[in-house]
Amino acid sequence: MSSNGTPGEVNYLRFFRMPSPVRITGRTSSITNSFINGIIPIVVPTNDEVRAALEILEMLEQVTCAYCGDVYTEWDHLRPLVVNKQPTGYISEIHNLVPSCGKCNQSKGNKHWRDWMFGPAVLSPKTRGRSDLDQRAERLTAYEAWAPPTRLDFEQLVGAETWALHWKNYEHIIGLMRDAEVTATEIRETIRSTYLLAADRQPSPKTDH
């Protein structure tokens, strides 16, 4: 009996899904993030600063995701470090970090936390049906007002020449990735066509009845 209730073979293809094809140029966003995150200063907080942060978030007794309340796995940048493939100037410091779960961190990306929390993004707290979002938003608003975050003009600090060199290196790598994509496509198609041609020449396997 088939899956639709009629006599015949079972459609096992409905249980199967091919992996997504890998493209070298599909990794450019990772390169962009690396070039920006690689220059972001990291300021390690003191014990008192972490305590103050958790107190504002009302988490002195139990630390959870500031966005949805699930178990936290990391600290997420409340204000994004990257927007439109450019650094925003914010850095990694306690005034710009809040505890987060992996789902929220992945879903939020570089969106503004409030728009994302109450928006329709996949895995956002609103989409996942969290009922205490107003209270969480109040705590995050208080957290934002706790202390002004550092925001730097990187180009001004390092000089135009060094800044331009950094992004020249970036464009060079992206260009190499585009060239590599062309070569990889040629290799893949050659292997595929050669393999299929060889497979067509092979005798069909015999089955016992």
C-alpha positions as CSV (number, residue, x, y, z in Angstrom):
1,M,0.0,0.0,0.0
2,S,1.4,3.4,-0.9
3,S,1.5,6.4,1.3
4,N,-1.6,7.8,-0.4
5,G,-3.6,4.6,0.4
6,T,-3.5,3.1,-3.1
7,P,-1.9,-0.2,-4.0
8,G,1.7,0.1,-5.1
9,E,5.1,0.9,-3.8
10,V,5.7,3.0,-0.7
11,N,7.1,6.5,-1.6
12,Y,10.3,6.4,0.5
13,L,11.5,9.6,-1.2
14,R,9.3,11.5,1.2
15,F,11.7,10.5,4.0
16,F,14.7,11.7,2.1
17,R,16.3,15.1,1.7
18,M,19.5,16.0,-0.1
19,P,22.1,18.1,1.8
20,S,22.2,21.7,0.6
21,P,24.9,22.2,-2.0
22,V,28.0,23.9,-0.7
23,R,29.2,27.1,-2.4
24,I,32.5,28.7,-1.6
25,T,31.1,32.2,-2.1
26,G,28.3,31.2,0.3
27,R,30.8,31.6,3.1
28,T,31.5,35.3,2.4
29,S,29.4,36.5,5.4
30,S,31.7,34.4,7.7
31,I,34.7,36.2,6.2
32,T,33.1,39.6,6.7
33,N,32.3,38.8,10.3
34,S,35.9,37.6,10.8
35,F,37.4,40.8,9.4
36,I,35.2,42.9,11.7
37,N,35.2,40.7,14.9
38,G,38.9,40.2,14.4
39,I,39.5,43.9,15.1
40,I,37.0,44.4,17.9
41,P,38.6,45.1,21.3
42,I,37.6,42.9,24.2
43,V,37.3,44.4,27.7
44,V,37.1,41.7,30.4
45,P,34.7,42.8,33.2
46,T,35.3,42.8,36.9
47,N,33.4,40.6,39.3
48,D,31.5,43.7,40.5
49,E,30.5,44.7,37.0
50,V,29.1,41.3,36.2
51,R,27.2,41.4,39.5
52,A,25.8,44.8,38.7
53,A,24.7,43.5,35.2
54,L,23.0,40.5,36.6
55,E,21.3,42.6,39.3
56,I,19.8,44.9,36.7
57,L,18.6,41.9,34.7
58,E,17.2,40.4,38.0
59,M,19.4,37.3,37.6
60,L,21.4,37.2,40.8
61,E,19.8,33.9,41.8
62,Q,19.6,32.2,38.4
63,V,21.1,33.3,35.1
64,T,18.9,32.7,32.1
65,C,18.6,34.0,28.6
66,A,17.8,37.7,28.8
67,Y,15.5,37.5,25.8
68,C,13.4,34.4,26.3
69,G,14.2,32.9,29.8
70,D,15.7,29.6,28.6
71,V,19.0,28.3,29.8
72,Y,21.7,30.6,28.8
73,T,24.7,29.3,26.8
74,E,26.6,32.5,25.9
75,W,26.7,36.2,26.2
76,D,25.3,38.1,23.2
77,H,26.1,41.6,21.9
78,L,22.9,43.6,22.7
79,R,23.9,46.2,20.1
80,P,25.3,44.6,16.9
81,L,29.0,44.8,16.0
82,V,28.2,44.5,12.3
83,V,25.6,46.2,10.2
84,N,25.6,46.2,6.3
85,K,29.0,44.5,6.3
86,Q,30.5,47.4,8.3
87,P,31.5,47.7,11.9
88,T,29.1,49.7,14.1
89,G,31.9,50.8,16.5
90,Y,30.5,48.9,19.5
91,I,33.0,46.6,21.2
92,S,32.9,43.5,23.4
93,E,32.3,44.7,26.9
94,I,29.9,44.0,29.7
95,H,27.8,47.1,28.9
96,N,27.0,45.6,25.5
97,L,26.7,41.9,26.5
98,V,23.7,40.0,28.0
99,P,23.2,36.3,28.7
100,S,21.5,34.5,25.8
101,C,20.6,31.1,24.6
102,G,21.9,29.8,21.3
103,K,18.5,30.0,19.6
104,C,18.0,33.7,20.4
105,N,21.6,34.5,19.5
106,Q,21.3,32.8,16.2
107,S,17.9,34.3,15.4
108,K,18.6,37.9,16.5
109,G,21.7,38.4,14.3
110,N,22.4,42.1,13.9
111,K,18.8,43.2,14.4
112,H,17.8,45.7,17.1
113,W,16.9,43.6,20.1
114,R,13.4,45.1,20.7
115,D,12.3,44.9,17.0
116,W,13.5,41.3,16.9
117,M,12.0,40.2,20.3
118,F,8.5,41.4,19.3
119,G,8.9,40.5,15.7
120,P,8.1,37.5,13.5
121,A,11.7,36.2,13.0
122,V,12.1,32.5,13.2
123,L,13.0,31.5,16.8
124,S,12.3,35.0,18.1
125,P,10.8,35.0,21.7
126,K,7.5,36.3,20.2
127,T,7.4,33.5,17.6
128,R,8.2,31.0,20.3
129,G,5.2,32.2,22.3
130,R,7.0,33.7,25.3
131,S,4.4,35.5,27.5
132,D,6.6,37.8,29.6
133,L,8.2,39.9,26.9
134,D,7.1,43.2,28.3
135,Q,8.9,42.5,31.6
136,R,12.0,41.3,29.8
137,A,12.0,44.4,27.5
138,E,11.8,46.6,30.6
139,R,14.8,45.0,32.1
140,L,16.8,45.2,28.9
141,T,15.8,48.9,28.6
142,A,17.2,49.5,32.1
143,Y,20.3,47.6,31.1
144,E,20.8,49.9,28.2
145,A,20.5,52.9,30.5
146,W,22.9,51.4,33.1
147,A,26.1,52.8,31.4
148,P,26.8,54.2,28.0
149,P,28.5,51.6,25.8
150,T,31.8,52.3,24.1
151,R,31.5,53.3,20.5
152,L,34.7,53.9,18.5
153,D,35.6,55.3,15.1
154,F,38.1,52.6,14.1
155,E,39.3,54.4,11.0
156,Q,40.1,57.5,12.9
157,L,41.9,55.6,15.6
158,V,44.2,53.6,13.3
159,G,44.5,56.0,10.4
160,A,43.1,55.9,6.9
161,E,46.0,54.1,5.4
162,T,45.9,51.1,7.8
163,W,42.1,51.0,7.6
164,A,42.2,50.9,3.8
165,L,44.8,48.1,3.9
166,H,42.5,46.0,6.1
167,W,39.6,46.2,3.7
168,K,41.9,45.8,0.7
169,N,42.9,42.4,2.3
170,Y,39.2,41.6,2.7
171,E,38.4,42.4,-0.9
172,H,41.4,40.3,-2.0
173,I,40.2,37.2,-0.1
174,I,36.6,37.7,-1.4
175,G,38.0,37.9,-4.9
176,L,40.0,34.7,-4.4
177,M,36.8,33.0,-3.2
178,R,35.0,34.0,-6.3
179,D,37.8,32.6,-8.5
180,A,37.8,29.4,-6.4
181,E,34.1,29.1,-6.9
182,V,34.6,29.1,-10.7
183,T,37.3,26.4,-10.4
184,A,35.2,24.3,-7.9
185,T,32.2,24.4,-10.2
186,E,34.3,23.2,-13.2
187,I,35.8,20.4,-11.1
188,R,32.3,19.4,-9.8
189,E,30.7,19.3,-13.2
190,T,33.6,17.4,-14.7
191,I,33.5,14.8,-12.0
192,R,29.8,14.6,-12.2
193,S,29.6,14.1,-16.0
194,T,32.5,11.6,-16.0
195,Y,31.0,9.7,-13.1
196,L,27.6,9.5,-14.8
197,L,29.1,8.5,-18.0
198,A,31.0,5.7,-16.3
199,A,27.9,4.7,-14.4
200,D,25.9,4.4,-17.6
201,R,28.5,1.9,-18.9
202,Q,28.1,-0.4,-15.9
203,P,25.7,-3.3,-16.3
204,S,22.6,-3.1,-14.2
205,P,22.9,-5.2,-11.0
206,K,21.0,-8.4,-11.0
207,T,18.4,-9.1,-8.4
208,D,17.2,-12.4,-7.2
209,H,13.5,-13.2,-7.3
